[in-house]
Structures are given as structure tokens and as C-alpha cells.
């Protein structure tokens, strides 16, 4: 058992981590970035133990992956049992029950009571790309509409769907065609980005510049992830979904980061009563193992011909076993409720801090998906140097936080949903200290 407390035995990173990082630089291409160059030896709950014996509070959850906590007992138990029976057969060659069990669980949990089907893959980008394939097959149309500040993945198609150029698209073109971008409803950015104004712009672009009859899918994150944890203005996404239904367009919710209890509901779409045609999940789905899914209306999912979906590792049996353990933990421990309680504990504290720190432009988020945006005081001009300095302070004091946003000026908080309250408060104290030291 790892004690759920922050313990610093060496500077961060410590000597053993620095030694291993030097080896990494000699063996691994520089294209792999790193947030904090420590090497993890063990992890449990919300604590990472590095090779130097330091215990860090994890407020990143592997980018929203270990929502059930690191080394969740149900995940570990099911993985051990499944690995002892078989690790792979390929579901498209010979079948196994775990794949079907995960599909059934997602068919039950995703919004809407209509008949559904679920296809399993390995990564979030695969899920999004396959959702587009399915939508194109169903509609016979080519175009895909996405939003400003979106992040959908690193494959050729999902790179084109992702907004941020550097580091995701720089030097990797040409990108996939027929991807069109429209403004989102960002409440922090002023009157042009209200729900009404953003929807009017969306509808105008789709009708006049793309052609509604050419659009296969509109793909939206219910809360922007890499784009800065922006919660769209209330009413915007429901109006987009209504527009899609009126024009025969498949509305796809990219819930790769927001799904599976992260925002205080099982799916973030539920906050506004959205019932997407297709829902993409990954990250938290398998408690740390690579697994992703597209779940959607049966008539849309069944539009693809036999053999048109798949992949060698799609729905790997060990990953499916992990998912069944993770889903059990999420439901039995009411992690959606715990995420909501994290929001109620953290947001007021951050807002009180923002009242005295002019460099904080906005505090926002849902559930345990929370963010602080830094700006030049008195403006909405991004201040990425402040976010970077705050992150460095947190890292040096044993709290792992992540930076995000199109402008790199947002600190995002993604704690495991099982985090101990005292540990969370301790980590927030470090963050508070860093913000006051750097920004005030």
C-alpha cells in the first residue's frame, strides 16, 4: 500500500530520474514531449512514487485516464485473471465475451434509450476517426464540421480536426480534406461567442460555405479538453444538435476526455440533456489500458459493411477485462457523484483566489475537470508564461498539474475521482501558493 500523502525526499526531478531521463534522450526520439521528467516506479490512488522515492500528488490522472485511481483493485484483479487465460486472439478472427460485455455496458450507460451498438478500438483518435467513417457510410456525405479550439487526436484525419497547430500539426501536412472549422461558444471571450451568436455563425457557415446536404458529421467536445477546458455557453450544443437532426447530419459527441463520470455525470452530454447520435469514449474506459469505443444509434452503426470496422488490437481482451473492472468501480462507488463533490470543493476556492489575483482571467469547468486561465491583467490576452511558471512551482513541490489551452495559458486539474479529500486540499495549497507567488 502506498500512503496517500505528498512526500519529497529529493529535489524534483531526483538524481535517479535525471539519470534515466538522460538515457531516454539517447534512445527515444525528441518528438515525444514530457511534462515532468520523473520516472514512476509505482502508483496507487492519487499518488505517484518515482524512482527516487518521492510521492507526488497526481492532478493529471495520465490525462484523465486513471479516473478510478492508479492500480484500481478491480482493474488489477480482472487484468491478472484475463492475462492468465489469454492475452489476444483478435475479435475479428475469434470472438470472446469480454468485448460483448463492454459493448453492452456502454450501450446501457450512454445517453438515450434508443437501440445502440458499440464498436471497440484502442485509442481516442481511433474512436473519433471511426465515428467519422461510420457517419460518412451512413449519410453518403463527405464533410466533417468541428469547432475552434477542438482536440480530437493525432492521426491524419484527427490532426485535421484538431485546432491547435503546434505541436500537433506542424510539418505533418498535407492534412485530410473536407474538415471545416466553425467558432464555438466561449463565454470568456465576449459577446461574439454567446450561444446565440456562435450558433448563428455555425448555421451560416454550414449552410452557405459548406452546404448542409454535404455534411456527414458535426463532432463536438461537450467540454473542450486540450483547447482549455472551456464549457460552451448554455444552449449552444443543444441547438447544434437540433440543427443536425433537421439536416440529416450525424451529431458526434467526443467524450474521450469528458466521459465516464469525469464531469459529475456519467457523460458530459447529460448536463444539457444531449442525446448524441454517436459517442466516442476512451481514456478512463479501461483504467489505464488502451481501449476506446464508438457507441451509437443502431441504424447508424450498422450502416458499415461487414469487415469495414476493426483493427488487430481493437477491443483487446485484457483491455476489455480492465474496462469491466473500471466500470464496476465507477458505478459502485458513484464516481460521478464524487466528481461533483470535487467541483463543489475546488471551484469556490479557486474563484476566491481569482478575486485577488488579476492575472487569473477565468476559473471554470465541470466536476473534476477544472481549469484556471491566466491573462495579462485587465485583458483577455493570454499569459502562457504565467501558467508555465505556476506549473513549475507545483512540480517542484510534488504536485503534478498539466498545462493546456490553444495559447498554453491554462492550468488544468484532472484528479483521480477517488482522491482523498486531505490530499486534494494539500495539493490545492501548493497550487494556491504557486499562483500567489508567480501571478500576484
N, C-alpha and C positions, 0 to 999 in steps of 0.2 A: 504493500500500500504506500502511495505517495501522499504525504501530508499536504493538504490544500492550503498552502501558505507560500508567500514570497520569501525566498532565501537567496542572499547574494554572498557567495564565497570568494569570488574573484571579480575583477572588472569584467564588463560585458563588451565584447566577447572575451572569454578567458584564453589562457595560453594554449590549451589543447584544441579549442575551436579555431584559434588563429592558425595553428599548425595544420589542421585538417583543411582549412579554407585555402591555404597556400597549395596544398596537394590538389584540391579541387580545380584551382586555376590552371594547373598543369595538365589536367585530364579532361575537363569539361569545357565546351565552347562558351565563349563570353556572352552569347546570345541569351543564356539563362541568367536572368537578373536575380537579385536576392534582397530581401527587405532587411534582414538582420543576420549577419554571418556567424550564427552559432550552430553547432551540430547537436541535435537532440539525441539523447540516449534512451530516455523513457518518457512516457506521458500518461497522465491519468486525470480524468475530470477536466479541470480548467488550468492545470499546471503542466508545464514542460520542464523536464530536467535535462540540462545539457551535459556534455561530456566532462565539464569542469565541476559538476555538482551544484551548479546554480539552479534554482527553481524560479521560473518565470511565470507570471500570470498571462494566460493566453486570451487576449481580447480579439483574436482574429479567427480562431477555430479553423485554421487551414483554409481561409476564405469561405467561411460559412459551411464547411464540410462536417466538422465534428460537433454538430449541434447537440448530439446526445452525450457529449463529452468524449475525451480521448479514452480509448480502451474500454468502451462501454461493455459491461459484463455479458449482456445478452448477445451483442455483436461478436465478441471474442468466443463465446461458447459455441455459437452456431457456425462460425468460421472453422473452428477446430474440428467440429463434428463433420462438416461437409468436406473439408480438405482430407480427412481420413477416409472418406468413401470414394470421391473422385473430384478432380480439380477442373476438368474440362472434357466436353465431348463435342461442342458446337451445337447449339439448339437447332440449327438448320440441317444438321445431319442426323442426330438422335435427340429425342426430347427428354426433359426432366421436369419434375413437378415444381421445383423452386421458381422457375421462370413464370409458370402459370400462376403460382401463389402470389408473386409480387404484382403481376398484372391485375389479378383480382382485387388485391388490396388498393391499388391506385384507382381502379375503376370505381371502387366504393368511396374513396376519400376525395377525389377531385370534385369540383363544384358541378352541380346539376344531377338530376335523376334520370336523364335520358340513357339509352343503351350506349355503352362505351366499349372501346378496345384499347389495349396498351401494347406498344412495341418497346422493347428494351434495347439499349445501346450501351456505350461505355463512357462517353463524356458529354458535358453540356453542349458543346459545339455540335457534336453528332446529333443530339436530340433536336436542336434548332434546325440544322440542315435537313434532317429527315422530315421535320414538320413542314418545311417549305416544299420538299419533294412531294409529300402527301397532298398538300394544298394544291400544288400545280397539277397533280394527277387528277384530283377531284374536280377542279374547275376547268382544266384545259387552258389556263391563262398563264402568262409568263412573269408578270411584275410582282415585286415584293415592296411593301412600304414599311419603313422603320422610322424611328424618331431621333431627334437631336440628343446627343449625349448617351446614346444606347451603347451597350456592350453585349455582343452575342457569341463571341468566340474567335478562334484563331485559324480556322480552316479557310480555304479560298473564298467560299461563299459568305461565311460568317464574319470574315475580316471586312468584306464589303458592307455588311450590315452594321458593323461596329463603327461608331462615330470617330473616336479618337485616333489621330493619325500616328503619332509617336507614343509608344513604341510598337503599336500593333500592326501598322500598315507600311511604315517606312521601308522602301526598297523592295517590297514584295509584289508590286503590280506586274502586269495588269490585273485588276480585280474583276470579280464576276459581274456581268452586266445585269440590267433590269432590277437594280436595287435603288430605291428612291427614298430620300430623307425629307421629313417634314418637322416643323417645330413641335416641341412638347409644351405642356402647361406647367411652367416652373414658377411657383408663387413668389419666390425670392427675386425674380428678375424683372418684375414690373408689370404694367397694365397690358402690354402686348402678349403676355404669357398667361393671362387668366384662362379659365376653362372655356369661356365663350369665344375669346379672341383666338386662342390656339385651335379650337375646333373649327372655327370658320376658315382659318388658314389651311388646316388639314383638308377639309372638304373641297376647298377651292383648288388646291394643288392636285388632289386626286382626280377631280372632275376635268380640269382644264389642261393640266400638264402631263398627266399620265393616262387618264381615261379609266373611269371606274370599271368598265367592262373588260379591262386588260389586267386588273389586279387579282392575283391569286390569294394573297395573304397580307394582312396587316399584323406585324409582330411587335408586341409591346411588353416591356417590363412593368409590372404593377407598381414597383418602386425601382427607380433607376439604381443600378448597382455601381459598376465602375464609374459611371457618369456622375456620382456624387451623392447617392442615397436620396435623391430628390423624390418626394411624394407628389405625384401630379395633383394639380388643383382638383378639388372635389367636383365630380360630374363630368370631367373630361373623358376619361376612358369609357364610362357607360355610353356617352354619346358617340364615341368612335365605334364601339361595338354595335350600336343600333345602326349606324351608317353601313357597317359591314353587312349586317343581316339584310338591309334593304337592297344592297347591290350584289348579293351573292358572293361576298368576299369572306374568306376564312379568317376569323379573328383568333390569333395565336397569343397566348399568354406565356411569355418566357419567365417561368418561375424557378429557374435554375438556382438562383440565389435566394429568392424570397419565399420559396415553398417549404412545406413540411415544418410548420409551426414557427418559423423564424420571426414573423411579424406580429405574432399574437393571435393569429388564426391559422388553421391548417394550411390554407393558401391565401396569399395576399389579395387575390382577386375577390375574396369574400368580404373584404372591408367595404366594398361598394356594390355588393350583390352581383358581381360579374359572373357570367357563366360562359367561359371561352369555348370556342369550337374545339381547339386543341390546347393542351397544357404541356409544357416542357418542364421536366424535373431532372435533377442530378445532385451534385454537391452533397446535401445532407441525407440523400436517399439511402446510402449504404454505410453510413457511419465511418467513412474513411476509405472504403474500397471504391474502385471506379465502376459506377453504374449510372445510367441515365435512362430516361423514358419519355415517350410521347404518348399521352393519353387523350382520347377524344371521341367525338361522336362516331358511332359505329359505321354509319354510311360514308363518312369521310375517310376514316381509317381503312375501310375495306375497298376503297377506290383503287388502291395499288395492286397490280397484278402479282400472282404468286412468284416469289423469288426477287421481287423488287425492293424488299427491305431486308436488312440483316447486317452481317459482319461477323468475322471469325470469333471475336470475343463478346459479341452482343449478348447481354444477359448471362454473363459467366456464372456458373453455378455457385462458386464461392462468394461472389459479389451478391448474388441473389439471397444466399443464406444470411449474409451480413445485413441486407436490407430488411429482411423479415425480423431480425433482432432489433434493428434501429426503429422500425415502425412500431414494434411492440413497446419499446421504451417510450417513444413519442406519445403513443396513445395512453398507455397505462399510467405514466407519470404526468399526463396533461402538460406537455412541454409548451403547447400553445399558451396555456394559462400562465405558465412560468415566464414566457417571453413577455406577456402583457404586464406581469408584475415587475419585470426588469425595466420596462419602459416607464412605469409609474415611479420607480425608484430613481432612475437615472435622469430622465428628461427635466424634471424640476430643478435638480441640482445643476445641470448644465445651463439651463435658462437663467438661473440665479447668477451663475458665473458670468454669463454673457452680458448681463445687465451692467457689470462693472468693468468689462473688457471691450473697448471699442473695436478691437481687431477681430472680434467674433461677429461675423455678419449674420449667421443663421445657425440655429440648432434645430434639428429635425429628425424624422424617422418614425418607424413603427416597430413596436415590440422590441426585440433585441437586435434591431438593425438601425443603429443610431449614428448621427454624424454631427460634427462641428465644422462649419465652413469659415475660413479666415479670409479677411479682405483688408484692403487699405482703409483705415478708419474713416467713416463718413461716406463711403462709396460702396459700390458692388464690385470694385476692381479686385480680382483675385490676388491673394498674397501667399503663393506657394512656399516661399522661403520660411514663413511662419509655421506652416503645417509641418515642413520638414524638420525645423528646429524642435518643435514640440514632440514629434515622433522620436527624435534622437534622445531627448531628455527621458522620455518614457522607457526607451530601450535600455539606456544606461542604468536605469533604476529598476530593471527587471519586469517591465510591463510591455508586452508585445502589442502594438497597435499598428494599423495599416493606414496608408495614405491613398486617397483616390480622388476622383473628380477629373473632368476634362482638363482643368487647369492645374491639377495637382495640389489643390489648396484645401482639401477636406481630410480630416481625420475621421475614419470610420471605426465604429465599435461593433464587433460581432462576437460577443462572448458565448461560450457554450451555454446552452439553456439550463444546464444543471449546475451552473456556478454557485458556489456558496456565497451567501449574502455578505459575510465579513470579508471574504476575498475580493468580491466585487467592489466593496467600499474602499478597501485598501488600494486597489488599482485606480479607482477614480481619484483617490487622494493624490496619487503620483501624477495623473493627468492634470488635475487641478493645479498642482504645484508647477508643472511644466508650462501650462498656459500662462499663469501669472508671471512666471519668471521670464518667459520669452516674449509674450504679447502685451503684457500690461506695462 
